[in-house]
């Protein structure tokens, strides 16, 4: 067996670069992960002073209650049974259900003034994830596709957009994960969508390893033949379906040829760290997100399902926060400990909030008029609150923020110009974020002293 540990860079005395390692893996040297090369590569990328920015979106499918998470209203009838607690930033108080996140408030900026006025799951999901409503002939891309186009390497062994455990139950929600007019190259790799299977199985990419009887040169030859046929078909039949088919095979081949798929294996992670994240789909999904951005993936999202609490809101929200709190706080700590928090923006959001008033089933219903999102980490001025809602939580009273503003603010944190344009095949320019967007400069740029900004 080749002693891979003796292979060095062409630069005397220097370790192998990411590009050199990927070249080796493309040439069939796929076993290097067994000697710890992949982990060493991840560490080098994470510590590099010019490490690219990345975004991890924590998507709260169903619409989380702002009043039971980040905008509690103790003492008011609408506040319900949840109590508020102090955080690491004086003057900012959040729900008792998020004690670990509260101790890391210095990293967070709460946007309590979301005002999208859409209270339909499918439409709300599409709006928050694209900045637009689905109308007209243009197929708008998911925000993750936009970010992957701006920040991605393009031809790396790992895809530039990975979505973990999404729930796509309506046509609008399906479209909210689509690359739209950007094309299949910017589509997400989706893992963990299969329901009813153990999380260990859900978070792995199936069928990327060659069969035991097809190894080495034979496997490489077969892949090359298949890819040649796919490219030829795409040239002769220049349609979206053909390009999508060819792109899917190209991406699969890159995963099969290298050790990139090992990013989806957790065997080398300490058991104690895995326990801290939580031994569940969302917790281990957050750990996977860290492993992916560590290896250069610019946009990863992890979905926590179950926030549609029309009934039994208080018990349901408490249970969800028991999953969210350790996973999110561990993610921030893990990124910080690896020198990556300053270059990784974390986004917490759902498609809308929930009604301040409590319904007869002790639940809260859909509400798009006054709700909360959160930004943290890289490019974010943490330790502050932006905007406010009324005492009863029914209306925004300061600095209303719509979906365009929200996405433009994320762009600012990532160093992306939200006004940058992509061209449709017809020649029509489409901005990354629609006209009229107002990035929240208090969050992404120099701002006054940390505290409550209302």
CORJO-V362678 format. One record per helix or strand. SS is the DSSP state (A for helix, B for strand). FROM is the first residue (numbers start at 1). LEN is the number of residues. If there is no record, write none. Layout:
ss=[SS,SS]
from=[FROM,FROM]
len=[LEN,LEN]
//
This chain:
ss=[A,A,A,A,B,A,A,B,B,A,A,B,A,A,B,A,A,A,B,A,A,A,A,A,A,B,A,A,B,B,B,B,B,B,B,B,A,B,B,A,B]
from=[4,18,31,37,54,66,77,84,93,96,105,108,121,143,161,171,180,184,189,199,216,240,260,271,281,299,313,341,344,353,366,371,384,388,396,401,403,421,429,441,451]
len=[3,9,5,11,8,3,3,3,3,7,3,7,10,9,4,5,3,3,3,4,21,18,5,7,14,7,25,3,6,2,2,7,3,2,3,1,12,3,3,4,3]
//
